[in-house]
Amino acid sequence: MYLFILKDENKIDLGDGIANCSLWDGKIKYETFKIHEYSPTYPVNGEHAVIHKETYDDALKIVKKQNCLKDY
């Protein structure tokens, strides 16, 4: 499993846009983090919500269609 977590300078999951992205068993899940009450220390009062799920193959097709893959 791969998990990418986007955090601010106080190590709090980002509240706008995608906060977490995970890849497990060929499936990608994107989550947001709705902050109910922000504090400068972890944890804060909030909740994660899944905003989109797709297979890795579907995501790869979209990226290839947009022609934005680069060879490194």
Predicted model as a PDB file, atoms N, CA, C, CB and O in Angstrom, pLDDT in the B-factor column:
MODEL        1                                                                  
ATOM      1  N   MET A   1       0.844  -1.184   0.000  1.00 67.00           N  
ATOM      2  CA  MET A   1       0.000   0.000   0.000  1.00 67.00           C  
ATOM      3  C   MET A   1       0.882   1.237   0.000  1.00 67.00           C  
ATOM      4  CB  MET A   1      -0.956   0.004   1.216  1.00 67.00           C  
ATOM      5  O   MET A   1       1.872   1.315   0.728  1.00 67.00           O  
ATOM      6  N   TYR A   2       0.512   2.183  -0.815  1.00 68.00           N  
ATOM      7  CA  TYR A   2       1.175   3.482  -0.841  1.00 68.00           C  
ATOM      8  C   TYR A   2       0.191   4.511  -0.326  1.00 68.00           C  
ATOM      9  CB  TYR A   2       1.679   3.847  -2.277  1.00 68.00           C  
ATOM     10  O   TYR A   2      -0.979   4.497  -0.707  1.00 68.00           O  
ATOM     11  N   LEU A   3       0.650   5.402   0.535  1.00 74.00           N  
ATOM     12  CA  LEU A   3      -0.209   6.447   1.081  1.00 74.00           C  
ATOM     13  C   LEU A   3       0.542   7.761   1.033  1.00 74.00           C  
ATOM     14  CB  LEU A   3      -0.655   6.116   2.533  1.00 74.00           C  
ATOM     15  O   LEU A   3       1.653   7.882   1.549  1.00 74.00           O  
ATOM     16  N   PHE A   4      -0.079   8.735   0.408  1.00 74.00           N  
ATOM     17  CA  PHE A   4       0.490  10.072   0.339  1.00 74.00           C  
ATOM     18  C   PHE A   4      -0.387  10.990   1.164  1.00 74.00           C  
ATOM     19  CB  PHE A   4       0.608  10.572  -1.134  1.00 74.00           C  
ATOM     20  O   PHE A   4      -1.591  11.078   0.921  1.00 74.00           O  
ATOM     21  N   ILE A   5       0.195  11.677   2.135  1.00 77.00           N  
ATOM     22  CA  ILE A   5      -0.561  12.572   2.996  1.00 77.00           C  
ATOM     23  C   ILE A   5       0.005  13.970   2.852  1.00 77.00           C  
ATOM     24  CB  ILE A   5      -0.521  12.105   4.475  1.00 77.00           C  
ATOM     25  O   ILE A   5       1.203  14.185   3.038  1.00 77.00           O  
ATOM     26  N   LEU A   6      -0.850  14.912   2.523  1.00 78.00           N  
ATOM     27  CA  LEU A   6      -0.449  16.303   2.377  1.00 78.00           C  
ATOM     28  C   LEU A   6      -0.783  17.038   3.665  1.00 78.00           C  
ATOM     29  CB  LEU A   6      -1.147  16.968   1.156  1.00 78.00           C  
ATOM     30  O   LEU A   6      -1.929  17.027   4.115  1.00 78.00           O  
ATOM     31  N   LYS A   7       0.226  17.679   4.259  1.00 81.00           N  
ATOM     32  CA  LYS A   7       0.043  18.343   5.554  1.00 81.00           C  
ATOM     33  C   LYS A   7       0.555  19.774   5.493  1.00 81.00           C  
ATOM     34  CB  LYS A   7       0.767  17.567   6.672  1.00 81.00           C  
ATOM     35  O   LYS A   7       1.381  20.121   4.648  1.00 81.00           O  
ATOM     36  N   ASP A   8       0.043  20.605   6.412  1.00 80.00           N  
ATOM     37  CA  ASP A   8       0.530  21.979   6.493  1.00 80.00           C  
ATOM     38  C   ASP A   8       1.742  22.060   7.413  1.00 80.00           C  
ATOM     39  CB  ASP A   8      -0.583  22.920   6.989  1.00 80.00           C  
ATOM     40  O   ASP A   8       2.250  21.034   7.867  1.00 80.00           O  
ATOM     41  N   GLU A   9       2.201  23.269   7.686  1.00 80.00           N  
ATOM     42  CA  GLU A   9       3.404  23.442   8.500  1.00 80.00           C  
ATOM     43  C   GLU A   9       3.254  22.940   9.932  1.00 80.00           C  
ATOM     44  CB  GLU A   9       3.786  24.887   8.525  1.00 80.00           C  
ATOM     45  O   GLU A   9       4.254  22.723  10.616  1.00 80.00           O  
ATOM     46  N   ASN A  10       2.006  22.752  10.399  1.00 79.00           N  
ATOM     47  CA  ASN A  10       1.760  22.227  11.741  1.00 79.00           C  
ATOM     48  C   ASN A  10       1.469  20.723  11.728  1.00 79.00           C  
ATOM     49  CB  ASN A  10       0.597  22.970  12.384  1.00 79.00           C  
ATOM     50  O   ASN A  10       1.008  20.159  12.720  1.00 79.00           O  
ATOM     51  N   LYS A  11       1.745  20.088  10.590  1.00 79.00           N  
ATOM     52  CA  LYS A  11       1.544  18.646  10.404  1.00 79.00           C  
ATOM     53  C   LYS A  11       0.075  18.241  10.472  1.00 79.00           C  
ATOM     54  CB  LYS A  11       2.324  17.879  11.449  1.00 79.00           C  
ATOM     55  O   LYS A  11      -0.253  17.130  10.889  1.00 79.00           O  
ATOM     56  N   ILE A  12      -0.813  19.161  10.053  1.00 74.00           N  
ATOM     57  CA  ILE A  12      -2.250  18.900  10.017  1.00 74.00           C  
ATOM     58  C   ILE A  12      -2.629  18.581   8.574  1.00 74.00           C  
ATOM     59  CB  ILE A  12      -3.074  20.123  10.567  1.00 74.00           C  
ATOM     60  O   ILE A  12      -2.184  19.268   7.654  1.00 74.00           O  
ATOM     61  N   ASP A  13      -3.460  17.530   8.360  1.00 76.00           N  
ATOM     62  CA  ASP A  13      -3.925  17.207   7.006  1.00 76.00           C  
ATOM     63  C   ASP A  13      -4.569  18.436   6.382  1.00 76.00           C  
ATOM     64  CB  ASP A  13      -4.927  16.020   7.028  1.00 76.00           C  
ATOM     65  O   ASP A  13      -5.333  19.148   7.034  1.00 76.00           O  
ATOM     66  N   LEU A  14      -4.256  18.677   5.120  1.00 74.00           N  
ATOM     67  CA  LEU A  14      -4.792  19.854   4.441  1.00 74.00           C  
ATOM     68  C   LEU A  14      -6.309  19.781   4.359  1.00 74.00           C  
ATOM     69  CB  LEU A  14      -4.190  19.986   3.037  1.00 74.00           C  
ATOM     70  O   LEU A  14      -6.869  18.722   4.077  1.00 74.00           O  
ATOM     71  N   GLY A  15      -6.966  20.890   4.600  1.00 66.00           N  
ATOM     72  CA  GLY A  15      -8.424  20.938   4.613  1.00 66.00           C  
ATOM     73  C   GLY A  15      -9.034  21.233   3.263  1.00 66.00           C  
ATOM     74  O   GLY A  15     -10.205  20.920   3.051  1.00 66.00           O  
ATOM     75  N   ASP A  16      -8.297  21.818   2.343  1.00 68.00           N  
ATOM     76  CA  ASP A  16      -8.826  22.129   1.021  1.00 68.00           C  
ATOM     77  C   ASP A  16      -8.231  21.174   0.005  1.00 68.00           C  
ATOM     78  CB  ASP A  16      -8.527  23.593   0.633  1.00 68.00           C  
ATOM     79  O   ASP A  16      -7.026  20.926   0.014  1.00 68.00           O  
ATOM     80  N   GLY A  17      -9.058  20.641  -0.861  1.00 78.00           N  
ATOM     81  CA  GLY A  17      -8.561  19.736  -1.892  1.00 78.00           C  
ATOM     82  C   GLY A  17      -8.281  18.349  -1.338  1.00 78.00           C  
ATOM     83  O   GLY A  17      -8.936  17.901  -0.397  1.00 78.00           O  
ATOM     84  N   ILE A  18      -7.306  17.677  -1.925  1.00 86.00           N  
ATOM     85  CA  ILE A  18      -6.983  16.313  -1.536  1.00 86.00           C  
ATOM     86  C   ILE A  18      -6.006  16.323  -0.367  1.00 86.00           C  
ATOM     87  CB  ILE A  18      -6.396  15.532  -2.725  1.00 86.00           C  
ATOM     88  O   ILE A  18      -4.959  16.968  -0.427  1.00 86.00           O  
ATOM     89  N   ALA A  19      -6.355  15.608   0.692  1.00 85.00           N  
ATOM     90  CA  ALA A  19      -5.486  15.500   1.865  1.00 85.00           C  
ATOM     91  C   ALA A  19      -4.724  14.179   1.849  1.00 85.00           C  
ATOM     92  CB  ALA A  19      -6.309  15.623   3.161  1.00 85.00           C  
ATOM     93  O   ALA A  19      -3.558  14.133   2.241  1.00 85.00           O  
ATOM     94  N   ASN A  20      -5.369  13.108   1.399  1.00 88.00           N  
ATOM     95  CA  ASN A  20      -4.747  11.781   1.353  1.00 88.00           C  
ATOM     96  C   ASN A  20      -5.016  11.133   0.009  1.00 88.00           C  
ATOM     97  CB  ASN A  20      -5.270  10.884   2.496  1.00 88.00           C  
ATOM     98  O   ASN A  20      -6.078  11.316  -0.587  1.00 88.00           O  
ATOM     99  N   CYS A  21      -4.044  10.376  -0.457  1.00 91.00           N  
ATOM    100  CA  CYS A  21      -4.197   9.585  -1.675  1.00 91.00           C  
ATOM    101  C   CYS A  21      -3.557   8.234  -1.397  1.00 91.00           C  
ATOM    102  CB  CYS A  21      -3.544  10.296  -2.933  1.00 91.00           C  
ATOM    103  O   CYS A  21      -2.382   8.163  -1.039  1.00 91.00           O  
ATOM    104  N   SER A  22      -4.319   7.175  -1.559  1.00 93.00           N  
ATOM    105  CA  SER A  22      -3.765   5.855  -1.279  1.00 93.00           C  
ATOM    106  C   SER A  22      -3.924   4.945  -2.486  1.00 93.00           C  
ATOM    107  CB  SER A  22      -4.440   5.234  -0.052  1.00 93.00           C  
ATOM    108  O   SER A  22      -4.888   5.057  -3.244  1.00 93.00           O  
ATOM    109  N   LEU A  23      -2.970   4.045  -2.652  1.00 93.00           N  
ATOM    110  CA  LEU A  23      -2.994   3.049  -3.709  1.00 93.00           C  
ATOM    111  C   LEU A  23      -2.878   1.685  -3.047  1.00 93.00           C  
ATOM    112  CB  LEU A  23      -1.847   3.282  -4.755  1.00 93.00           C  
ATOM    113  O   LEU A  23      -1.886   1.391  -2.380  1.00 93.00           O  
ATOM    114  N   TRP A  24      -3.890   0.862  -3.235  1.00 94.00           N  
ATOM    115  CA  TRP A  24      -3.907  -0.456  -2.613  1.00 94.00           C  
ATOM    116  C   TRP A  24      -4.611  -1.425  -3.555  1.00 94.00           C  
ATOM    117  CB  TRP A  24      -4.611  -0.416  -1.219  1.00 94.00           C  
ATOM    118  O   TRP A  24      -5.738  -1.182  -3.986  1.00 94.00           O  
ATOM    119  N   ASP A  25      -3.942  -2.506  -3.862  1.00 94.00           N  
ATOM    120  CA  ASP A  25      -4.522  -3.578  -4.665  1.00 94.00           C  
ATOM    121  C   ASP A  25      -5.073  -3.061  -6.000  1.00 94.00           C  
ATOM    122  CB  ASP A  25      -5.631  -4.273  -3.880  1.00 94.00           C  
ATOM    123  O   ASP A  25      -6.136  -3.490  -6.449  1.00 94.00           O  
ATOM    124  N   GLY A  26      -4.334  -2.129  -6.631  1.00 95.00           N  
ATOM    125  CA  GLY A  26      -4.730  -1.619  -7.934  1.00 95.00           C  
ATOM    126  C   GLY A  26      -5.827  -0.582  -7.924  1.00 95.00           C  
ATOM    127  O   GLY A  26      -6.351  -0.218  -8.977  1.00 95.00           O  
ATOM    128  N   LYS A  27      -6.183  -0.102  -6.743  1.00 96.00           N  
ATOM    129  CA  LYS A  27      -7.231   0.903  -6.630  1.00 96.00           C  
ATOM    130  C   LYS A  27      -6.680   2.162  -5.950  1.00 96.00           C  
ATOM    131  CB  LYS A  27      -8.439   0.342  -5.841  1.00 96.00           C  
ATOM    132  O   LYS A  27      -5.911   2.082  -4.992  1.00 96.00           O  
ATOM    133  N   ILE A  28      -7.091   3.321  -6.465  1.00 95.00           N  
ATOM    134  CA  ILE A  28      -6.663   4.600  -5.904  1.00 95.00           C  
ATOM    135  C   ILE A  28      -7.858   5.241  -5.209  1.00 95.00           C  
ATOM    136  CB  ILE A  28      -6.081   5.544  -7.012  1.00 95.00           C  
ATOM    137  O   ILE A  28      -8.971   5.259  -5.736  1.00 95.00           O  
ATOM    138  N   LYS A  29      -7.598   5.770  -4.005  1.00 95.00           N  
ATOM    139  CA  LYS A  29      -8.645   6.449  -3.242  1.00 95.00           C  
ATOM    140  C   LYS A  29      -8.140   7.836  -2.872  1.00 95.00           C  
ATOM    141  CB  LYS A  29      -9.044   5.633  -1.963  1.00 95.00           C  
ATOM    142  O   LYS A  29      -7.038   7.983  -2.345  1.00 95.00           O  
ATOM    143  N   TYR A  30      -8.948   8.846  -3.149  1.00 93.00           N  
ATOM    144  CA  TYR A  30      -8.618  10.230  -2.825  1.00 93.00           C  
ATOM    145  C   TYR A  30      -9.543  10.699  -1.708  1.00 93.00           C  
ATOM    146  CB  TYR A  30      -8.742  11.152  -4.081  1.00 93.00           C  
ATOM    147  O   TYR A  30     -10.758  10.518  -1.775  1.00 93.00           O  
ATOM    148  N   GLU A  31      -8.944  11.310  -0.671  1.00 91.00           N  
ATOM    149  CA  GLU A  31      -9.734  11.780   0.474  1.00 91.00           C  
ATOM    150  C   GLU A  31      -9.469  13.260   0.744  1.00 91.00           C  
ATOM    151  CB  GLU A  31      -9.411  10.945   1.733  1.00 91.00           C  
ATOM    152  O   GLU A  31      -8.380  13.779   0.496  1.00 91.00           O  
ATOM    153  N   THR A  32     -10.479  13.899   1.248  1.00 89.00           N  
ATOM    154  CA  THR A  32     -10.334  15.263   1.737  1.00 89.00           C  
ATOM    155  C   THR A  32     -10.407  15.211   3.261  1.00 89.00           C  
ATOM    156  CB  THR A  32     -11.437  16.216   1.137  1.00 89.00           C  
ATOM    157  O   THR A  32     -10.822  14.201   3.829  1.00 89.00           O  
ATOM    158  N   PHE A  33     -10.013  16.278   3.911  1.00 86.00           N  
ATOM    159  CA  PHE A  33     -10.108  16.357   5.368  1.00 86.00           C  
ATOM    160  C   PHE A  33     -10.870  17.627   5.712  1.00 86.00           C  
ATOM    161  CB  PHE A  33      -8.689  16.342   6.045  1.00 86.00           C  
ATOM    162  O   PHE A  33     -10.376  18.733   5.495  1.00 86.00           O  
ATOM    163  N   LYS A  34     -12.067  17.465   6.246  1.00 86.00           N  
ATOM    164  CA  LYS A  34     -12.897  18.608   6.619  1.00 86.00           C  
ATOM    165  C   LYS A  34     -12.571  18.985   8.060  1.00 86.00           C  
ATOM    166  CB  LYS A  34     -14.422  18.285   6.451  1.00 86.00           C  
ATOM    167  O   LYS A  34     -12.850  18.233   8.993  1.00 86.00           O  
ATOM    168  N   ILE A  35     -11.980  20.155   8.221  1.00 85.00           N  
ATOM    169  CA  ILE A  35     -11.601  20.626   9.553  1.00 85.00           C  
ATOM    170  C   ILE A  35     -12.800  21.300  10.212  1.00 85.00           C  
ATOM    171  CB  ILE A  35     -10.394  21.606   9.475  1.00 85.00           C  
ATOM    172  O   ILE A  35     -13.361  22.255   9.675  1.00 85.00           O  
ATOM    173  N   HIS A  36     -13.182  20.794  11.376  1.00 87.00           N  
ATOM    174  CA  HIS A  36     -14.274  21.407  12.131  1.00 87.00           C  
ATOM    175  C   HIS A  36     -13.754  22.526  13.025  1.00 87.00           C  
ATOM    176  CB  HIS A  36     -15.002  20.353  12.973  1.00 87.00           C  
ATOM    177  O   HIS A  36     -14.377  23.578  13.162  1.00 87.00           O  
ATOM    178  N   GLU A  37     -12.608  22.273  13.623  1.00 87.00           N  
ATOM    179  CA  GLU A  37     -11.976  23.283  14.488  1.00 87.00           C  
ATOM    180  C   GLU A  37     -10.465  23.121  14.375  1.00 87.00           C  
ATOM    181  CB  GLU A  37     -12.448  23.141  15.989  1.00 87.00           C  
ATOM    182  O   GLU A  37      -9.912  22.085  14.744  1.00 87.00           O  
ATOM    183  N   TYR A  38      -9.807  24.150  13.864  1.00 84.00           N  
ATOM    184  CA  TYR A  38      -8.365  24.079  13.649  1.00 84.00           C  
ATOM    185  C   TYR A  38      -7.628  24.456  14.922  1.00 84.00           C  
ATOM    186  CB  TYR A  38      -7.940  24.998  12.490  1.00 84.00           C  
ATOM    187  O   TYR A  38      -8.024  25.380  15.632  1.00 84.00           O  
ATOM    188  N   SER A  39      -6.557  23.735  15.204  1.00 83.00           N  
ATOM    189  CA  SER A  39      -5.651  24.085  16.283  1.00 83.00           C  
ATOM    190  C   SER A  39      -4.238  23.933  15.735  1.00 83.00           C  
ATOM    191  CB  SER A  39      -5.884  23.189  17.562  1.00 83.00           C  
ATOM    192  O   SER A  39      -4.036  23.163  14.795  1.00 83.00           O  
ATOM    193  N   PRO A  40      -3.272  24.626  16.277  1.00 82.00           N  
ATOM    194  CA  PRO A  40      -1.917  24.565  15.738  1.00 82.00           C  
ATOM    195  C   PRO A  40      -1.164  23.276  16.065  1.00 82.00           C  
ATOM    196  CB  PRO A  40      -1.137  25.722  16.246  1.00 82.00           C  
ATOM    197  O   PRO A  40       0.002  23.142  15.695  1.00 82.00           O  
ATOM    198  N   THR A  41      -1.791  22.343  16.737  1.00 80.00           N  
ATOM    199  CA  THR A  41      -1.148  21.065  17.051  1.00 80.00           C  
ATOM    200  C   THR A  41      -2.045  19.913  16.616  1.00 80.00           C  
ATOM    201  CB  THR A  41      -0.833  20.964  18.567  1.00 80.00           C  
ATOM    202  O   THR A  41      -3.270  20.032  16.573  1.00 80.00           O  
ATOM    203  N   TYR A  42      -1.402  18.799  16.296  1.00 77.00           N  
ATOM    204  CA  TYR A  42      -2.122  17.594  15.910  1.00 77.00           C  
ATOM    205  C   TYR A  42      -2.614  16.875  17.154  1.00 77.00           C  
ATOM    206  CB  TYR A  42      -1.230  16.666  15.064  1.00 77.00           C  
ATOM    207  O   TYR A  42      -1.877  16.864  18.140  1.00 77.00           O  
ATOM    208  N   PRO A  43      -3.767  16.289  17.191  1.00 78.00           N  
ATOM    209  CA  PRO A  43      -4.783  16.240  16.157  1.00 78.00           C  
ATOM    210  C   PRO A  43      -5.732  17.431  16.234  1.00 78.00           C  
ATOM    211  CB  PRO A  43      -5.562  14.950  16.258  1.00 78.00           C  
ATOM    212  O   PRO A  43      -5.817  18.112  17.256  1.00 78.00           O  
ATOM    213  N   VAL A  44      -6.441  17.666  15.139  1.00 84.00           N  
ATOM    214  CA  VAL A  44      -7.463  18.706  15.116  1.00 84.00           C  
ATOM    215  C   VAL A  44      -8.823  18.033  15.009  1.00 84.00           C  
ATOM    216  CB  VAL A  44      -7.236  19.705  13.936  1.00 84.00           C  
ATOM    217  O   VAL A  44      -8.923  16.850  14.683  1.00 84.00           O  
ATOM    218  N   ASN A  45      -9.857  18.797  15.286  1.00 86.00           N  
ATOM    219  CA  ASN A  45     -11.213  18.289  15.198  1.00 86.00           C  
ATOM    220  C   ASN A  45     -11.642  18.320  13.731  1.00 86.00           C  
ATOM    221  CB  ASN A  45     -12.188  19.121  16.092  1.00 86.00           C  
ATOM    222  O   ASN A  45     -11.818  19.395  13.158  1.00 86.00           O  
ATOM    223  N   GLY A  46     -11.809  17.143  13.124  1.00 86.00           N  
ATOM    224  CA  GLY A  46     -12.199  17.060  11.725  1.00 86.00           C  
ATOM    225  C   GLY A  46     -12.453  15.627  11.306  1.00 86.00           C  
ATOM    226  O   GLY A  46     -12.366  14.702  12.114  1.00 86.00           O  
ATOM    227  N   GLU A  47     -12.770  15.453  10.023  1.00 88.00           N  
ATOM    228  CA  GLU A  47     -13.049  14.105   9.539  1.00 88.00           C  
ATOM    229  C   GLU A  47     -12.623  13.955   8.083  1.00 88.00           C  
ATOM    230  CB  GLU A  47     -14.540  13.777   9.692  1.00 88.00           C  
ATOM    231  O   GLU A  47     -12.700  14.895   7.292  1.00 88.00           O  
ATOM    232  N   HIS A  48     -12.169  12.742   7.751  1.00 88.00           N  
ATOM    233  CA  HIS A  48     -11.810  12.417   6.375  1.00 88.00           C  
ATOM    234  C   HIS A  48     -13.057  11.976   5.622  1.00 88.00           C  
ATOM    235  CB  HIS A  48     -10.720  11.314   6.330  1.00 88.00           C  
ATOM    236  O   HIS A  48     -13.970  11.390   6.204  1.00 88.00           O  
ATOM    237  N   ALA A  49     -13.088  12.260   4.329  1.00 91.00           N  
ATOM    238  CA  ALA A  49     -14.176  11.798   3.471  1.00 91.00           C  
ATOM    239  C   ALA A  49     -13.586  11.420   2.123  1.00 91.00           C  
ATOM    240  CB  ALA A  49     -15.286  12.890   3.314  1.00 91.00           C  
ATOM    241  O   ALA A  49     -12.753  12.142   1.574  1.00 91.00           O  
ATOM    242  N   VAL A  50     -14.021  10.290   1.597  1.00 94.00           N  
ATOM    243  CA  VAL A  50     -13.577   9.845   0.276  1.00 94.00           C  
ATOM    244  C   VAL A  50     -14.280  10.701  -0.765  1.00 94.00           C  
ATOM    245  CB  VAL A  50     -13.875   8.320   0.050  1.00 94.00           C  
ATOM    246  O   VAL A  50     -15.506  10.816  -0.758  1.00 94.00           O  
ATOM    247  N   ILE A  51     -13.495  11.308  -1.670  1.00 92.00           N  
ATOM    248  CA  ILE A  51     -14.103  12.143  -2.703  1.00 92.00           C  
ATOM    249  C   ILE A  51     -14.064  11.479  -4.082  1.00 92.00           C  
ATOM    250  CB  ILE A  51     -13.398  13.487  -2.760  1.00 92.00           C  
ATOM    251  O   ILE A  51     -14.804  11.866  -4.986  1.00 92.00           O  
ATOM    252  N   HIS A  52     -13.193  10.477  -4.230  1.00 94.00           N  
ATOM    253  CA  HIS A  52     -13.143   9.777  -5.518  1.00 94.00           C  
ATOM    254  C   HIS A  52     -12.374   8.473  -5.365  1.00 94.00           C  
ATOM    255  CB  HIS A  52     -12.488  10.667  -6.608  1.00 94.00           C  
ATOM    256  O   HIS A  52     -11.415   8.385  -4.598  1.00 94.00           O  
ATOM    257  N   LYS A  53     -12.816   7.453  -6.116  1.00 96.00           N  
ATOM    258  CA  LYS A  53     -12.106   6.175  -6.189  1.00 96.00           C  
ATOM    259  C   LYS A  53     -12.010   5.794  -7.657  1.00 96.00           C  
ATOM    260  CB  LYS A  53     -12.833   5.050  -5.352  1.00 96.00           C  
ATOM    261  O   LYS A  53     -12.930   6.052  -8.434  1.00 96.00           O  
ATOM    262  N   GLU A  54     -10.898   5.183  -8.034  1.00 97.00           N  
ATOM    263  CA  GLU A  54     -10.740   4.687  -9.395  1.00 97.00           C  
ATOM    264  C   GLU A  54      -9.664   3.612  -9.395  1.00 97.00           C  
ATOM    265  CB  GLU A  54     -10.380   5.841 -10.380  1.00 97.00           C  
ATOM    266  O   GLU A  54      -8.865   3.510  -8.464  1.00 97.00           O  
ATOM    267  N   THR A  55      -9.658   2.829 -10.436  1.00 97.00           N  
ATOM    268  CA  THR A  55      -8.603   1.832 -10.555  1.00 97.00           C  
ATOM    269  C   THR A  55      -7.344   2.518 -11.065  1.00 97.00           C  
ATOM    270  CB  THR A  55      -9.028   0.669 -11.498  1.00 97.00           C  
ATOM    271  O   THR A  55      -7.402   3.587 -11.672  1.00 97.00           O  
ATOM    272  N   TYR A  56      -6.215   1.886 -10.809  1.00 95.00           N  
ATOM    273  CA  TYR A  56      -4.953   2.411 -11.315  1.00 95.00           C  
ATOM    274  C   TYR A  56      -4.988   2.460 -12.842  1.00 95.00           C  
ATOM    275  CB  TYR A  56      -3.765   1.551 -10.823  1.00 95.00           C  
ATOM    276  O   TYR A  56      -4.521   3.424 -13.447  1.00 95.00           O  
ATOM    277  N   ASP A  57      -5.540   1.421 -13.458  1.00 96.00           N  
ATOM    278  CA  ASP A  57      -5.617   1.377 -14.918  1.00 96.00           C  
ATOM    279  C   ASP A  57      -6.443   2.531 -15.480  1.00 96.00           C  
ATOM    280  CB  ASP A  57      -6.209   0.052 -15.370  1.00 96.00           C  
ATOM    281  O   ASP A  57      -6.062   3.131 -16.485  1.00 96.00           O  
ATOM    282  N   ASP A  58      -7.570   2.845 -14.842  1.00 95.00           N  
ATOM    283  CA  ASP A  58      -8.391   3.970 -15.297  1.00 95.00           C  
ATOM    284  C   ASP A  58      -7.644   5.289 -15.154  1.00 95.00           C  
ATOM    285  CB  ASP A  58      -9.706   4.024 -14.512  1.00 95.00           C  
ATOM    286  O   ASP A  58      -7.693   6.134 -16.048  1.00 95.00           O  
ATOM    287  N   ALA A  59      -6.957   5.466 -14.034  1.00 93.00           N  
ATOM    288  CA  ALA A  59      -6.188   6.695 -13.824  1.00 93.00           C  
ATOM    289  C   ALA A  59      -5.072   6.823 -14.854  1.00 93.00           C  
ATOM    290  CB  ALA A  59      -5.601   6.725 -12.405  1.00 93.00           C  
ATOM    291  O   ALA A  59      -4.818   7.911 -15.371  1.00 93.00           O  
ATOM    292  N   LEU A  60      -4.406   5.706 -15.150  1.00 91.00           N  
ATOM    293  CA  LEU A  60      -3.330   5.717 -16.132  1.00 91.00           C  
ATOM    294  C   LEU A  60      -3.851   6.073 -17.526  1.00 91.00           C  
ATOM    295  CB  LEU A  60      -2.633   4.358 -16.162  1.00 91.00           C  
ATOM    296  O   LEU A  60      -3.199   6.813 -18.262  1.00 91.00           O  
ATOM    297  N   LYS A  61      -5.021   5.549 -17.886  1.00 93.00           N  
ATOM    298  CA  LYS A  61      -5.636   5.886 -19.182  1.00 93.00           C  
ATOM    299  C   LYS A  61      -5.906   7.389 -19.286  1.00 93.00           C  
ATOM    300  CB  LYS A  61      -6.954   5.097 -19.375  1.00 93.00           C  
ATOM    301  O   LYS A  61      -5.665   7.993 -20.331  1.00 93.00           O  
ATOM    302  N   ILE A  62      -6.405   7.991 -18.204  1.00 91.00           N  
ATOM    303  CA  ILE A  62      -6.687   9.430 -18.201  1.00 91.00           C  
ATOM    304  C   ILE A  62      -5.406  10.222 -18.389  1.00 91.00           C  
ATOM    305  CB  ILE A  62      -7.381   9.849 -16.892  1.00 91.00           C  
ATOM    306  O   ILE A  62      -5.366  11.164 -19.180  1.00 91.00           O  
ATOM    307  N   VAL A  63      -4.364   9.848 -17.670  1.00 89.00           N  
ATOM    308  CA  VAL A  63      -3.084  10.560 -17.758  1.00 89.00           C  
ATOM    309  C   VAL A  63      -2.487  10.418 -19.157  1.00 89.00           C  
ATOM    310  CB  VAL A  63      -2.093  10.028 -16.698  1.00 89.00           C  
ATOM    311  O   VAL A  63      -1.970  11.386 -19.714  1.00 89.00           O  
ATOM    312  N   LYS A  64      -2.558   9.217 -19.723  1.00 90.00           N  
ATOM    313  CA  LYS A  64      -2.036   9.002 -21.074  1.00 90.00           C  
ATOM    314  C   LYS A  64      -2.829   9.810 -22.101  1.00 90.00           C  
ATOM    315  CB  LYS A  64      -2.075   7.507 -21.434  1.00 90.00           C  
ATOM    316  O   LYS A  64      -2.255  10.360 -23.040  1.00 90.00           O  
ATOM    317  N   LYS A  65      -4.137   9.879 -21.921  1.00 91.00           N  
ATOM    318  CA  LYS A  65      -4.989  10.640 -22.835  1.00 91.00           C  
ATOM    319  C   LYS A  65      -4.648  12.128 -22.788  1.00 91.00           C  
ATOM    320  CB  LYS A  65      -6.470  10.426 -22.490  1.00 91.00           C  
ATOM    321  O   LYS A  65      -4.717  12.814 -23.808  1.00 91.00           O  
ATOM    322  N   GLN A  66      -4.285  12.623 -21.618  1.00 90.00           N  
ATOM    323  CA  GLN A  66      -3.919  14.035 -21.464  1.00 90.00           C  
ATOM    324  C   GLN A  66      -2.485  14.298 -21.921  1.00 90.00           C  
ATOM    325  CB  GLN A  66      -4.088  14.468 -20.005  1.00 90.00           C  
ATOM    326  O   GLN A  66      -2.043  15.446 -21.970  1.00 90.00           O  
ATOM    327  N   ASN A  67      -1.760  13.224 -22.254  1.00 86.00           N  
ATOM    328  CA  ASN A  67      -0.387  13.322 -22.753  1.00 86.00           C  
ATOM    329  C   ASN A  67       0.523  14.079 -21.775  1.00 86.00           C  
ATOM    330  CB  ASN A  67      -0.375  14.016 -24.119  1.00 86.00           C  
ATOM    331  O   ASN A  67       1.307  14.933 -22.189  1.00 86.00           O  
ATOM    332  N   CYS A  68       0.418  13.770 -20.502  1.00 80.00           N  
ATOM    333  CA  CYS A  68       1.237  14.472 -19.509  1.00 80.00           C  
ATOM    334  C   CYS A  68       2.243  13.570 -18.805  1.00 80.00           C  
ATOM    335  CB  CYS A  68       0.348  15.113 -18.483  1.00 80.00           C  
ATOM    336  O   CYS A  68       2.822  13.967 -17.793  1.00 80.00           O  
ATOM    337  N   LEU A  69       2.461  12.362 -19.323  1.00 77.00           N  
ATOM    338  CA  LEU A  69       3.511  11.499 -18.770  1.00 77.00           C  
ATOM    339  C   LEU A  69       4.855  11.935 -19.334  1.00 77.00           C  
ATOM    340  CB  LEU A  69       3.238   9.996 -19.093  1.00 77.00           C  
ATOM    341  O   LEU A  69       4.958  12.307 -20.503  1.00 77.00           O  
ATOM    342  N   LYS A  70       5.874  11.886 -18.503  1.00 75.00           N  
ATOM    343  CA  LYS A  70       7.214  12.243 -18.936  1.00 75.00           C  
ATOM    344  C   LYS A  70       8.161  11.082 -18.656  1.00 75.00           C  
ATOM    345  CB  LYS A  70       7.699  13.530 -18.230  1.00 75.00           C  
ATOM    346  O   LYS A  70       8.003  10.359 -17.672  1.00 75.00           O  
ATOM    347  N   ASP A  71       9.122  10.917 -19.513  1.00 69.00           N  
ATOM    348  CA  ASP A  71      10.153   9.898 -19.299  1.00 69.00           C  
ATOM    349  C   ASP A  71      11.268  10.503 -18.453  1.00 69.00           C  
ATOM    350  CB  ASP A  71      10.713   9.360 -20.661  1.00 69.00           C  
ATOM    351  O   ASP A  71      11.763  11.590 -18.751  1.00 69.00           O  
ATOM    352  N   TYR A  72      11.651   9.808 -17.418  1.00 58.00           N  
ATOM    353  CA  TYR A  72      12.742  10.286 -16.560  1.00 58.00           C  
ATOM    354  C   TYR A  72      13.893   9.340 -16.622  1.00 58.00           C  
ATOM    355  CB  TYR A  72      12.284  10.453 -15.117  1.00 58.00           C  
ATOM    356  O   TYR A  72      14.912   9.564 -15.969  1.00 58.00           O  
TER     357      TYR A  72                                                      
ENDMDL                                                                          
END                                                                             
